[in-house]
Amino acid sequence: MSAAEIFDVVDAHDRVTGQAPRDQVHREGLRHRAAHVVVCDPGGRVYLQRRALSKDCSPGLWDTSASGHVLAGEDYDACARREITEEFGLTGFDLSPCLFKLPAHPDTGNEFVCVYRVTTAATIRPDPAEISAGDWYVPAAIDAWLAARPDELTATFRQIWARLQCVGPPPA
């Protein structure tokens, strides 16, 4: 991720109002967009990643399987596909439609967040520039983790997990 990345800046209704560089968007708290992908294996386990310490947002915290900012002119679906390939090297996967969308809020870094799911038996190969660790977890273990040590997981992930529980298990 580079400070030279350009994001669409959006209004309270997620309509594009302009563009700005990543560092300006974050510094000024401008509304922008992100896509998060929850990767599940065929047995229903969920892959969580620990964000690299070099990340400018939530370094070292555990997060959704893959996530990233929607670049200027890009849509949420394209971003989700790009991130899953960049972060894990996965290709040829079936991406769900956006399961739900979180509103832009300080807890999401003022990002509108579309959440997707991918179910795969492929080997996950995390990019060490993006991800310092990762592993598969059964949903009950994630629930227990959130109950015992919620501050180890990003605020966005906590919101996603609460909503994801309502959309049902991954497809078999």
Residue pairs with C-beta under 8 A, 6 or more apart in sequence:
1 22
1 55
1 56
1 68
1 69
1 130
2 22
3 21
3 22
3 23
4 21
4 22
5 21
5 22
5 69
5 71
6 19
6 20
6 21
6 22
6 71
6 72
7 19
7 20
7 21
7 22
7 25
7 32
7 33
7 69
7 70
7 71
7 72
8 16
8 18
8 19
8 32
8 33
8 70
8 71
8 72
8 73
9 16
9 17
9 18
9 19
9 20
9 25
9 30
9 31
9 32
10 16
10 17
10 31
10 32
10 33
10 104
10 112
11 17
11 31
12 31
12 104
14 31
14 33
14 101
14 104
14 112
19 72
20 28
20 30
22 69
24 30
25 32
26 56
26 57
26 109
29 106
29 110
30 110
31 104
31 110
31 111
31 112
32 69
32 70
32 104
32 110
32 111
32 112
33 69
33 70
33 76
33 79
33 111
33 112
33 113
33 114
34 67
34 68
34 69
34 70
34 79
34 108
34 109
34 111
34 112
34 113
34 114
34 156
35 67
35 68
35 70
35 76
35 77
35 79
35 80
35 83
35 113
35 114
35 115
35 116
36 63
36 64
36 65
36 66
36 67
36 80
36 113
36 114
36 115
36 116
36 156
36 157
36 160
37 64
37 65
37 66
37 67
37 80
37 83
37 84
37 95
37 115
37 116
37 117
37 118
38 46
38 64
38 65
38 115
38 116
38 117
38 118
38 160
38 164
39 46
39 47
39 65
39 66
39 84
39 88
39 117
39 118
39 119
39 120
39 124
40 46
40 47
40 117
40 118
40 119
40 120
40 170
41 47
41 119
41 120
41 121
41 136
42 119
42 121
42 172
44 138
44 139
44 169
44 170
45 136
45 137
45 138
46 65
46 136
46 137
46 138
46 139
46 142
47 65
47 124
47 134
47 135
47 136
47 137
48 62
48 63
48 64
48 65
48 134
48 135
48 137
48 142
48 153
48 157
49 62
49 63
49 64
49 65
49 66
49 87
49 126
49 130
49 131
49 133
49 134
50 60
50 61
50 62
50 63
50 131
50 132
50 133
50 134
51 57
51 58
51 59
51 60
51 61
51 62
51 63
51 130
51 131
51 132
51 154
52 59
52 60
52 128
52 129
52 130
52 131
52 132
53 59
53 60
53 132
54 129
55 130
57 109
58 154
58 155
58 156
60 132
61 152
61 153
61 154
61 157
62 152
62 153
62 154
62 157
63 153
63 154
63 156
63 157
64 115
64 154
64 156
64 157
64 160
65 84
65 88
65 118
65 134
66 80
66 83
66 84
66 87
66 88
67 83
67 156
68 79
68 82
68 83
68 86
68 87
69 79
69 111
70 76
70 79
71 79
74 82
76 98
76 114
77 95
77 98
77 116
80 95
80 114
80 116
81 95
84 90
84 93
84 95
84 118
85 91
86 127
86 130
87 126
87 127
87 130
87 131
88 124
88 125
88 126
88 127
89 125
89 127
90 118
90 120
90 122
90 124
93 118
93 120
93 122
94 118
94 119
95 116
95 117
95 118
96 116
96 117
96 118
97 116
98 114
98 115
98 116
99 115
99 116
99 117
99 164
99 167
100 114
100 115
100 163
100 167
101 112
101 113
101 114
101 115
102 108
102 111
102 112
102 113
102 115
102 156
102 159
102 160
102 163
103 112
104 110
104 111
104 112
107 155
107 156
107 159
108 155
108 156
108 159
109 156
111 156
113 156
113 160
115 160
115 163
115 164
117 170
119 170
119 171
124 134
126 134
137 145
139 165
142 161
145 152
145 153
146 153
146 158
146 161
150 158
153 161
